[in-house]
Amino acid sequence: SGGEAQRLMIAFVLSKEPDFLIADESTTGLDVTRQKQVIDLFQKIRKQNPSLTMVVISHDFGVLDHLVDQYLVMYGGFVCEYIKDKKRIKNFEKMHPYAKDLISTLNSKNLVTGEDELGSTVNLNNKLKGCPYVENCKILKENSSLEGKCKTKIPKIFNLDDNKNDPSKDWIRCWFYE
């Protein structure tokens, strides 16, 4: 089964005693029971190997909530946001528009059917010219005064609490929060 294959691959990688582990979409395509088994396995690995650094890549915030201490939200290779305080995910008013959309689609029909409408709309033509999420941004649709800036300038890092440039605290890259 898919779950057995995932667990076998994880066991193979761990047999090499790595210091660093990247798990890319390790629960995608698995039923809920198999997802739980993979999550339990990662939690056990983490407990037994506290010095092991794990990077878990996923669109599923439900899975991530069980495995990670902090989040980096990326869209099209662009780091949109750093979330250290997990409480922000439950109350996501101050989040990058892509992160909001990603969380709001967790229970959508598209996610259930395997269609990733958010991932399929990445336009990399504007990469390094502005925010890559500009074409899909709901904030921009409500506040068009930012359009020129969002299309032509890469957003700076804004701390959400005190507006100081402290990368160890929650931050966001969106001109709306300037």
N, C-alpha and C positions, 0 to 999 in steps of 0.2 A: 504494500500500500504506500501511498504518498507519505504518510506519517512515519512508517518504518524506514523508508528511504531517507527522510530528513534526519531521523535519529541516528541512522547508520553513518550518514555523512558527518554529522556533528561528532560522533564517537571517533571516527577516523581522524578528523582534524585535531581533536583533543589528545589523541594518542601521540601526537608530535609535541605535546606540551608547549603550546605557543604562549607568548606574553600578550598577544593582541589577537582578537577575534572579530571578524566582520561577518555579521549575519544579515544577508540581503534578502528581504521578503521571505523569511524562513517559514512562515505559516500560510503563505498564499496558496490557495487551492486546496487547503485541508479543511475537513469538516471541524466543527467546534470541539469534538472530543479529541481529535488528533492535535488541534491547535493547543488545547490545554496540556496535552502530554509534552509538546515541544516547549511550551512556556515553563512547565514544571521542571523539565530537564535543564533549561537555561538558568532557572533560579537555583537549582541544585549545584550546577557548575559554578555559579557565582559565589555561592556559599562556601564551596570546597576550595575555590581558587580566588581568594580576595584580591590578589595582585593582578589577576587577568583583566585586561581592559577589553570591554566588549562594545562594539559599535553595532547597533541594531537599526537596520534600514527598513522602514515600513510606512505604508499609508494608513495603517490601522492603529489609531490612538488607543483603542481598547487593549490591544496586545502590548503596545509600548508602555502603557501605564503599569503593567506588571513587571517590566524588565528594565526600565531606564530610570536614571536619577534626574536627567535633564534632557532637553530637546534642542535640536537645531532643525528648523523648518527650512527646506530648500525647494525652490521652484526653478526648473530649467538650469540647474547648476548654480543658481543665485541663492545665497543664504539670506533669507527674508527676516529671520527672527531667531533669537536664542531665548529659551524658556527654562529658567532654573526653578521657579516657583510653580509646582504642578497645579496649584489651586487656580491659576489663570486659565487652565484648559476647561475647567468647569464653568467659569465666568469669563467668557472670552470676548468681552467688549473691546478691550485694548489689545488687539492682535492684528497682524498683517492680514489683508483681505484674503490672500490665498489660504492662510491657516484657518481663518473663519470658514471659508468655503469647504476646506478639507474636512473639518470637524462636522460641519452641517450635513455632509454627504454620507456620513458613517451609516446612517439608517436608510439611505435612499435606495431606490430600485436599481439604479445604475451600479452601485457597489455590490449589491446582491447578485446581479447578473454578470458581474465581472467586467463591465464596461467602466473605464476610468476616464470620464469626460474631462476632468481637470488635467490629468496627465497628457491627454491627447491634444490639448490645445496649446501646448508650449510653442511659442514662436521665438526662435533664437536669432532672428534677423536683427533684433534690437539689443542683443546682448552687448553689454558694456556701453550702451548708449543711454539706457534708462532702465526703469523697472520692467522686467520681462513679463510681469503679470498685468501690465497696463491695459491690454485689450479686454481683459475679463474683470477688471476691478469694479466692484459695486460702489465703493467709496467715490471713485472718479465719476461714475455715472450720476451721483448725487451732488458732487462738488467739482464741476468742470473747470473751475479756475486753476486747478493744479495740473491740468492735462499737459500743458507745454513742459512743465518741469518734470513730470513723471515720464514723459516720452524721451526727454533729452539728457536728463541727469540721473546718475545712479544715486539712490537715496543714501544719505549718511546714516550712521548708527545713532539712534536716539534711545537713551535710557528712559524707561517709563516712569520711574519714581522721581528722579531729581534732575533730569536733563543733563547730567554730567556724563562724559564719555568713559564709563566704567564697564569694560567687557565682562566682568565677573558677575554682573547683575543682569536681570532680564532686559533685553533690548530688542529693538525692532528697526527695520530699514523700510520706512514708508514716509513720504513727504507729508502726509496728512497729520502725522504726529509731531511735526516740527514745532 
